[in-house]
Amino acid sequence: MPALFRKQREIRNYIKLHKCENGRTIGLVPTMGYLHEGHVRLIRESKMQNDITIVSIYVNPLQFAKGEDYERYPRDLQRDISVCEEESVDVVFAPMDEDMYPDKPLTKIEVEGLTNILEEKFRPGHFSGVCTVVLKLLNIIQPDRAYFGEKDYQQLKVVEKLVRDLSINTEIIPVSTVRDANGLAYSSRNSYLSAEERESALSLYRSFILADKLFKNGNKDSKLLKEAITDFILKHPHVRKIDYVEITDENLKPVQEVKEGDRILLAVWVGSTRLIDNWRIGYAEV
Ligand code: PAF
């Protein structure tokens, strides 16, 4: 059974003993809970590379824009603890709001050119909230390594740059997206989808395969590929709207002429669920 800490003070004491005094290495898997296969992949990576694996579970209010799903975001701490137990996680850190934010944080973090694009256009304040909580977790836990899924590709790029810019002594380890047998990327928000919506949500993955096929047949024009993806996804029932489809280089700079290794990034509403996903071009076996 993992040790459960709900207060910064408790986990700081644990870190002092195990890392500072006994020199053990620490891997952090930051999550908002409702753990799925994607999280399990992060945990397993951490278990392989560190003496101690800590999973943080905290639905961070700061990263939800006004009117978003903060209240209805799925939560089940007991189930998450069972998943962590099965994966032999050492510590679960599930802080309370009043402990994380004893008063309203006034610090706003911006990573120029990375936090003001794509997701941020549709979720104002989202990345400042993500950066605040990630920095707090890194400061509290001082992990040697922290594990982030490529599923949230923009978040990964923001965190990598933040950690570099501020000389945080933690290595950020990217972990590839985990998909179910049909290609749907695991996400806690998939639990909102009805069976029919889930079927339509597969259009995201299938649009990536389509784009890869077009690319391999010589279509390198970003505009053409984005239109093909958009048209394909919009054909599916329950798809309400597309917030964006973008193709960028690996540092999130939009490209006109697409090359292998560039990224397709998109955000799509299926029913009342907003899904994000991304794809590294040229890597599908088509
Ligand atoms: O990716 C997530 O689940 C969250 O954005 C994170 C990194 C745990 C911060 O709340």
Boltz pocket constraint, residues with backbone or C-beta under 6 A from the ligand:
constraints:
  - pocket:
      binder: B
      contacts: [[A, 30], [A, 31], [A, 32], [A, 56], [A, 58], [A, 60], [A, 63], [A, 130], [A, 133], [A, 134], [A, 152], [A, 155]]
      max_distance: 6.0
